[in-house]
Amino acid sequence: MTSKKWPQTPDTYDAMFLAGGDAQVFQQHYRSSCYYPLFDRIEKILSRRGLTRVLEVGCGTGAFAHLLMERGGYE
């Protein structure tokens, strides 16, 4: 899978939304996120501790929630 990684700057998001390109960001797989290593580490910590209930709150594409749902065992 090939996907473009967007820099994490306000100018990038302003230009992307003005061009109507926001749909592509929400279509990208969570592994394309620059935060994927962090998401992966957090999920491993949750798993080791036996935690299964997660409230994921943020202003993003829901990448971490998608990772948790795909790996299973979380609500």
N, CA, C and O atoms as a printed pandas DataFrame, in Angstrom:
     atom_number atom_name residue_name chain_id  residue_number  x_coord  y_coord  z_coord
0              1         N          MET        A               1    0.837   -1.175    0.000
1              2        CA          MET        A               1    0.000    0.000    0.000
2              3         C          MET        A               1    0.881    1.235    0.000
3              4         O          MET        A               1    1.790    1.362    0.820
4              5         N          THR        A               2    0.609    2.135   -0.915
5              6        CA          THR        A               2    1.361    3.378   -0.990
6              7         C          THR        A               2    0.429    4.514   -0.638
7              8         O          THR        A               2   -0.669    4.623   -1.184
8              9         N          SER        A               3    0.863    5.347    0.262
9             10        CA          SER        A               3    0.055    6.505    0.610
10            11         C          SER        A               3    0.969    7.671    0.911
11            12         O          SER        A               3    2.094    7.492    1.379
12            13         N          LYS        A               4    0.485    8.847    0.644
13            14        CA          LYS        A               4    1.243   10.064    0.889
14            15         C          LYS        A               4    1.115   10.439    2.357
15            16         O          LYS        A               4    0.018   10.431    2.915
16            17         N          LYS        A               5    2.244   10.770    2.980
17            18        CA          LYS        A               5    2.223   11.245    4.358
18            19         C          LYS        A               5    2.201   12.768    4.325
19            20         O          LYS        A               5    3.015   13.398    3.649
20            21         N          TRP        A               6    1.276   13.341    5.049
21            22        CA          TRP        A               6    1.146   14.789    5.115
22            23         C          TRP        A               6    1.953   15.319    6.292
23            24         O          TRP        A               6    1.908   14.745    7.380
24            25         N          PRO        A               7    2.695   16.416    6.084
25            26        CA          PRO        A               7    3.380   17.028    7.226
26            27         C          PRO        A               7    2.346   17.506    8.245
27            28         O          PRO        A               7    1.228   17.860    7.871
28            29         N          GLN        A               8    2.702   17.518    9.493
29            30        CA          GLN        A               8    1.781   17.899   10.552
30            31         C          GLN        A               8    1.921   19.396   10.846
31            32         O          GLN        A               8    2.429   19.783   11.898
32            33         N          THR        A               9    1.466   20.232    9.910
33            34        CA          THR        A               9    1.528   21.679   10.105
34            35         C          THR        A               9    0.163   22.295    9.835
35            36         O          THR        A               9   -0.618   21.743    9.061
36            37         N          PRO        A              10   -0.137   23.435   10.464
37            38        CA          PRO        A              10   -1.421   24.108   10.192
38            39         C          PRO        A              10   -1.571   24.487    8.718
39            40         O          PRO        A              10   -2.661   24.367    8.159
40            41         N          ASP        A              11   -0.482   24.944    8.081
41            42        CA          ASP        A              11   -0.559   25.337    6.672
42            43         C          ASP        A              11   -0.950   24.160    5.786
43            44         O          ASP        A              11   -1.714   24.322    4.834
44            45         N          THR        A              12   -0.431   22.986    6.095
45            46        CA          THR        A              12   -0.762   21.799    5.309
46            47         C          THR        A              12   -2.256   21.510    5.383
47            48         O          THR        A              12   -2.895   21.259    4.362
48            49         N          TYR        A              13   -2.807   21.546    6.588
49            50        CA          TYR        A              13   -4.229   21.252    6.743
50            51         C          TYR        A              13   -5.102   22.337    6.126
51            52         O          TYR        A              13   -6.135   22.028    5.532
52            53         N          ASP        A              14   -4.710   23.595    6.254
53            54        CA          ASP        A              14   -5.471   24.675    5.618
54            55         C          ASP        A              14   -5.522   24.471    4.105
55            56         O          ASP        A              14   -6.590   24.559    3.498
56            57         N          ALA        A              15   -4.371   24.199    3.503
57            58        CA          ALA        A              15   -4.316   24.002    2.049
58            59         C          ALA        A              15   -5.116   22.759    1.635
59            60         O          ALA        A              15   -5.822   22.776    0.627
60            61         N          MET        A              16   -4.999   21.703    2.407
61            62        CA          MET        A              16   -5.695   20.456    2.088
62            63         C          MET        A              16   -7.209   20.652    2.104
63            64         O          MET        A              16   -7.900   20.204    1.189
64            65         N          PHE        A              17   -7.726   21.313    3.131
65            66        CA          PHE        A              17   -9.167   21.515    3.222
66            67         C          PHE        A              17   -9.670   22.498    2.175
67            68         O          PHE        A              17  -10.759   22.320    1.631
68            69         N          LEU        A              18   -8.880   23.544    1.886
69            70        CA          LEU        A              18   -9.275   24.490    0.843
70            71         C          LEU        A              18   -9.358   23.812   -0.521
71            72         O          LEU        A              18  -10.194   24.173   -1.350
72            73         N          ALA        A              19   -8.496   22.837   -0.749
73            74        CA          ALA        A              19   -8.491   22.120   -2.024
74            75         C          ALA        A              19   -9.514   20.986   -2.040
75            76         O          ALA        A              19   -9.671   20.308   -3.055
76            77         N          GLY        A              20  -10.211   20.777   -0.922
77            78        CA          GLY        A              20  -11.202   19.706   -0.862
78            79         C          GLY        A              20  -10.584   18.336   -0.711
79            80         O          GLY        A              20  -11.227   17.334   -1.024
80            81         N          GLY        A              21   -9.349   18.265   -0.239
81            82        CA          GLY        A              21   -8.644   16.996   -0.168
82            83         C          GLY        A              21   -8.753   16.282    1.157
83            84         O          GLY        A              21   -8.006   15.336    1.406
84            85         N          ASP        A              22   -9.652   16.704    2.006
85            86        CA          ASP        A              22   -9.748   16.079    3.323
86            87         C          ASP        A              22  -10.168   14.619    3.258
87            88         O          ASP        A              22   -9.814   13.841    4.144
88            89         N          ALA        A              23  -10.913   14.229    2.234
89            90        CA          ALA        A              23  -11.403   12.845    2.152
90            91         C          ALA        A              23  -10.248   11.854    2.088
91            92         O          ALA        A              23  -10.338   10.763    2.651
92            93         N          GLN        A              24   -9.182   12.214    1.421
93            94        CA          GLN        A              24   -8.050   11.297    1.302
94            95         C          GLN        A              24   -7.379   11.045    2.651
95            96         O          GLN        A              24   -6.897    9.939    2.894
96            97         N          VAL        A              25   -7.337   12.036    3.524
97            98        CA          VAL        A              25   -6.726   11.853    4.841
98            99         C          VAL        A              25   -7.519   10.832    5.643
99           100         O          VAL        A              25   -6.933    9.983    6.315
100          101         N          PHE        A              26   -8.827   10.905    5.581
101          102        CA          PHE        A              26   -9.658    9.987    6.346
102          103         C          PHE        A              26   -9.684    8.592    5.736
103          104         O          PHE        A              26  -10.099    7.640    6.397
104          105         N          GLN        A              27   -9.253    8.458    4.499
105          106        CA          GLN        A              27   -9.216    7.165    3.822
106          107         C          GLN        A              27   -7.910    6.411    4.095
107          108         O          GLN        A              27   -7.840    5.204    3.863
108          109         N          GLN        A              28   -6.887    7.096    4.578
109          110        CA          GLN        A              28   -5.596    6.456    4.776
110          111         C          GLN        A              28   -5.634    5.461    5.937
111          112         O          GLN        A              28   -6.352    5.650    6.919
112          113         N          HIS        A              29   -4.854    4.415    5.799
113          114        CA          HIS        A              29   -4.751    3.409    6.843
114          115         C          HIS        A              29   -3.972    3.991    8.021
115          116         O          HIS        A              29   -3.121    4.860    7.834
116          117         N          TYR        A              30   -4.261    3.514    9.229
117          118        CA          TYR        A              30   -3.595    4.063   10.407
118          119         C          TYR        A              30   -2.079    3.874   10.371
119          120         O          TYR        A              30   -1.353    4.625   11.022
120          121         N          ARG        A              31   -1.597    2.900    9.635
121          122        CA          ARG        A              31   -0.143    2.704    9.538
122          123         C          ARG        A              31    0.531    3.846    8.780
123          124         O          ARG        A              31    1.750    3.997    8.852
124          125         N          SER        A              32   -0.250    4.655    8.053
125          126        CA          SER        A              32    0.307    5.799    7.332
126          127         C          SER        A              32    0.526    7.000    8.241
127          128         O          SER        A              32    1.215    7.948    7.865
128          129         N          SER        A              33   -0.049    6.964    9.421
129          130        CA          SER        A              33    0.057    8.086   10.352
130          131         C          SER        A              33    1.466    8.195   10.919
131          132         O          SER        A              33    2.115    7.188   11.203
132          133         N          CYS        A              34    1.926    9.425   11.079
133          134        CA          CYS        A              34    3.235    9.622   11.714
134          135         C          CYS        A              34    3.176    9.197   13.181
135          136         O          CYS        A              34    4.216    9.035   13.819
136          137         N          TYR        A              35    1.975    9.017   13.716
137          138        CA          TYR        A              35    1.797    8.614   15.104
138          139         C          TYR        A              35    1.714    7.094   15.278
139          140         O          TYR        A              35    1.555    6.611   16.400
140          141         N          TYR        A              36    1.819    6.343   14.190
141          142        CA          TYR        A              36    1.673    4.892   14.288
142          143         C          TYR        A              36    2.599    4.257   15.329
143          144         O          TYR        A              36    2.131    3.421   16.103
144          145         N          PRO        A              37    3.897    4.612   15.390
145          146        CA          PRO        A              37    4.745    3.999   16.432
146          147         C          PRO        A              37    4.219    4.258   17.851
147          148         O          PRO        A              37    4.303    3.386   18.715
148          149         N          LEU        A              38    3.685    5.447   18.082
149          150        CA          LEU        A              38    3.109    5.768   19.388
150          151         C          LEU        A              38    1.852    4.946   19.637
151          152         O          LEU        A              38    1.691    4.379   20.718
152          153         N          PHE        A              39    0.957    4.872   18.650
153          154        CA          PHE        A              39   -0.267    4.077   18.778
154          155         C          PHE        A              39    0.080    2.621   19.098
155          156         O          PHE        A              39   -0.524    2.009   19.979
156          157         N          ASP        A              40    1.049    2.081   18.382
157          158        CA          ASP        A              40    1.451    0.689   18.563
158          159         C          ASP        A              40    1.972    0.460   19.981
159          160         O          ASP        A              40    1.631   -0.534   20.621
160          161         N          ARG        A              41    2.782    1.366   20.454
161          162        CA          ARG        A              41    3.336    1.224   21.811
162          163         C          ARG        A              41    2.236    1.299   22.872
163          164         O          ARG        A              41    2.231    0.513   23.820
164          165         N          ILE        A              42    1.305    2.244   22.711
165          166        CA          ILE        A              42    0.211    2.376   23.678
166          167         C          ILE        A              42   -0.649    1.113   23.690
167          168         O          ILE        A              42   -1.044    0.640   24.755
168          169         N          GLU        A              43   -0.937    0.571   22.509
169          170        CA          GLU        A              43   -1.749   -0.649   22.447
170          171         C          GLU        A              43   -1.045   -1.806   23.148
171          172         O          GLU        A              43   -1.690   -2.605   23.826
172          173         N          LYS        A              44    0.255   -1.899   22.992
173          174        CA          LYS        A              44    1.006   -2.966   23.659
174          175         C          LYS        A              44    0.951   -2.812   25.177
175          176         O          LYS        A              44    0.855   -3.803   25.900
176          177         N          ILE        A              45    1.012   -1.578   25.655
177          178        CA          ILE        A              45    0.898   -1.328   27.099
178          179         C          ILE        A              45   -0.490   -1.731   27.591
179          180         O          ILE        A              45   -0.616   -2.389   28.624
180          181         N          LEU        A              46   -1.532   -1.339   26.855
181          182        CA          LEU        A              46   -2.904   -1.709   27.228
182          183         C          LEU        A              46   -3.047   -3.229   27.295
183          184         O          LEU        A              46   -3.623   -3.774   28.237
184          185         N          SER        A              47   -2.517   -3.889   26.288
185          186        CA          SER        A              47   -2.622   -5.348   26.215
186          187         C          SER        A              47   -1.899   -6.019   27.377
187          188         O          SER        A              47   -2.446   -6.921   28.012
188          189         N          ARG        A              48   -0.680   -5.588   27.656
189          190        CA          ARG        A              48    0.095   -6.177   28.765
190          191         C          ARG        A              48   -0.610   -6.011   30.104
191          192         O          ARG        A              48   -0.507   -6.873   30.977
192          193         N          ARG        A              49   -1.319   -4.911   30.261
193          194        CA          ARG        A              49   -2.012   -4.649   31.523
194          195         C          ARG        A              49   -3.396   -5.281   31.572
195          196         O          ARG        A              49   -4.082   -5.199   32.591
196          197         N          GLY        A              50   -3.807   -5.908   30.479
197          198        CA          GLY        A              50   -5.103   -6.577   30.452
198          199         C          GLY        A              50   -6.287   -5.620   30.346
199          200         O          GLY        A              50   -7.415   -5.986   30.676
200          201         N          LEU        A              51   -6.034   -4.406   29.889
201          202        CA          LEU        A              51   -7.111   -3.417   29.760
202          203         C          LEU        A              51   -7.869   -3.649   28.462
203          204         O          LEU        A              51   -7.260   -3.883   27.418
204          205         N          THR        A              52   -9.190   -3.584   28.524
205          206        CA          THR        A              52  -10.007   -3.857   27.336
206          207         C          THR        A              52  -10.976   -2.730   27.009
207          208         O          THR        A              52  -11.573   -2.726   25.933
208          209         N          ARG        A              53  -11.144   -1.777   27.914
209          210        CA          ARG        A              53  -12.073   -0.667   27.670
210          211         C          ARG        A              53  -11.267    0.603   27.479
211          212         O          ARG        A              53  -10.462    0.974   28.333
212          213         N          VAL        A              54  -11.489    1.270   26.348
213          214        CA          VAL        A              54  -10.715    2.454   26.002
214          215         C          VAL        A              54  -11.654    3.556   25.538
215          216         O          VAL        A              54  -12.536    3.323   24.711
216          217         N          LEU        A              55  -11.465    4.742   26.067
217          218        CA          LEU        A              55  -12.152    5.927   25.568
218          219         C          LEU        A              55  -11.115    6.736   24.808
219          220         O          LEU        A              55  -10.221    7.332   25.408
220          221         N          GLU        A              56  -11.235    6.756   23.494
221          222        CA          GLU        A              56  -10.287    7.457   22.645
222          223         C          GLU        A              56  -10.927    8.772   22.234
223          224         O          GLU        A              56  -11.921    8.785   21.507
224          225         N          VAL        A              57  -10.361    9.877   22.698
225          226        CA          VAL        A              57  -10.903   11.201   22.405
226          227         C          VAL        A              57   -9.817   12.017   21.740
227          228         O          VAL        A              57   -8.698   12.103   22.246
228          229         N          GLY        A              58  -10.139   12.608   20.625
229          230        CA          GLY        A              58   -9.146   13.438   19.950
230          231         C          GLY        A              58   -9.737   14.112   18.742
231          232         O          GLY        A              58  -10.878   13.853   18.359
232          233         N          CYS        A              59   -8.957   14.968   18.155
233          234        CA          CYS        A              59   -9.396   15.658   16.936
234          235         C          CYS        A              59   -8.526   15.155   15.797
235          236         O          CYS        A              59   -7.534   15.784   15.427
236          237         N          GLY        A              60   -8.900   14.052   15.266
237          238        CA          GLY        A              60   -8.113   13.466   14.189
238          239         C          GLY        A              60   -8.972   12.551   13.356
239          240         O          GLY        A              60  -10.192   12.701   13.291
240          241         N          THR        A              61   -8.324   11.606   12.726
241          242        CA          THR        A              61   -9.014   10.707   11.805
242          243         C          THR        A              61   -9.521    9.441   12.469
243          244         O          THR        A              61  -10.158    8.615   11.816
244          245         N          GLY        A              62   -9.249    9.273   13.759
245          246        CA          GLY        A              62   -9.662    8.064   14.453
246          247         C          GLY        A              62   -8.711    6.910   14.232
247          248         O          GLY        A              62   -9.086    5.750   14.401
248          249         N          ALA        A              63   -7.476    7.222   13.853
249          250        CA          ALA        A              63   -6.500    6.184   13.529
250          251         C          ALA        A              63   -6.244    5.242   14.703
251          252         O          ALA        A              63   -6.179    4.028   14.513
252          253         N          PHE        A              64   -6.099    5.782   15.910
253          254        CA          PHE        A              64   -5.830    4.926   17.065
254          255         C          PHE        A              64   -7.022    4.016   17.343
255          256         O          PHE        A              64   -6.846    2.835   17.641
256          257         N          ALA        A              65   -8.226    4.558   17.248
257          258        CA          ALA        A              65   -9.427    3.735   17.452
258          259         C          ALA        A              65   -9.491    2.622   16.407
259          260         O          ALA        A              65   -9.855    1.492   16.731
260          261         N          HIS        A              66   -9.143    2.930   15.161
261          262        CA          HIS        A              66   -9.132    1.907   14.113
262          263         C          HIS        A              66   -8.111    0.818   14.425
263          264         O          HIS        A              66   -8.388   -0.364   14.225
264          265         N          LEU        A              67   -6.943    1.202   14.910
265          266        CA          LEU        A              67   -5.925    0.218   15.282
266          267         C          LEU        A              67   -6.472   -0.713   16.356
267          268         O          LEU        A              67   -6.342   -1.932   16.246
268          269         N          LEU        A              68   -7.084   -0.146   17.394
269          270        CA          LEU        A              68   -7.621   -0.963   18.484
270          271         C          LEU        A              68   -8.717   -1.914   17.991
271          272         O          LEU        A              68   -8.743   -3.086   18.367
272          273         N          MET        A              69   -9.604   -1.412   17.160
273          274        CA          MET        A              69  -10.697   -2.250   16.655
274          275         C          MET        A              69  -10.166   -3.361   15.759
275          276         O          MET        A              69  -10.671   -4.483   15.802
276          277         N          GLU        A              70   -9.165   -3.068   14.957
277          278        CA          GLU        A              70   -8.609   -4.069   14.061
278          279         C          GLU        A              70   -7.871   -5.164   14.840
279          280         O          GLU        A              70   -7.944   -6.340   14.485
280          281         N          ARG        A              71   -7.179   -4.779   15.877
281          282        CA          ARG        A              71   -6.435   -5.763   16.683
282          283         C          ARG        A              71   -7.377   -6.572   17.569
283          284         O          ARG        A              71   -7.044   -7.686   17.972
284          285         N          GLY        A              72   -8.531   -6.029   17.868
285          286        CA          GLY        A              72   -9.546   -6.768   18.608
286          287         C          GLY        A              72   -9.316   -6.814   20.102
287          288         O          GLY        A              72   -8.221   -6.546   20.595
288          289         N          GLY        A              73  -10.387   -7.164   20.818
289          290        CA          GLY        A              73  -10.299   -7.304   22.255
290          291         C          GLY        A              73  -10.553   -6.018   23.032
291          292         O          GLY        A              73  -10.412   -5.988   24.254
292          293         N          TYR        A              74  -10.924   -4.966   22.329
293          294        CA          TYR        A              74  -11.174   -3.687   22.979
294          295         C          TYR        A              74  -12.608   -3.232   22.713
295          296         O          TYR        A              74  -13.200   -3.539   21.678
296          297         N          GLU        A              75  -13.142   -2.492   23.680
297          298        CA          GLU        A              75  -14.457   -1.862   23.457
298          299         C          GLU        A              75  -14.337   -0.399   23.761
299          300         O          GLU        A              75  -15.316    0.338   23.645
